[in-house]
């Protein structure tokens, strides 16, 4: 089950599940409820819609999802960094990816 803080934000906004479901594009309250309960992960559009609706970051609303995305991106960036290091002509890209690895690596908790 995924940690999700949607209920807290929804209640603070005095909205029902059906109202939020409508605003973020779900056809039913039940589909939204599954996301709010952490049973299902939200689609990208839903997650971003909730962020806009509640003026909150992805990490604020979906901390587990944000950590998953960060870890996945970090692993891919580390692999790409190793590949780019082989080519002198790719120094600028390698430098950018090294910055990404440093930034993300410092914000992701160790397992």
FENSULFEN-V43110 format. One line per field, one symbol per residue. phi: phi as a letter, one per 30 degrees, with the letter a starting at -180 (. if undefined). burial: # if it has 9 or more other C-alpha atoms within 8 Angstrom, else .. Layout:
phi->???
burial->???
//
This chain:
phi->.cdbcdeedddddhcdddddeddcjddbddddeddddidbdddeddddddddechbdedddbddddddddddddddddddedddddbddcedddddddddddddedccddd
burial->.#.###..###...#.##.###.#.#.##.######.###.....######..#.#.##.#######..##..#..##.##..##....##..#..##.##..#...#...
//
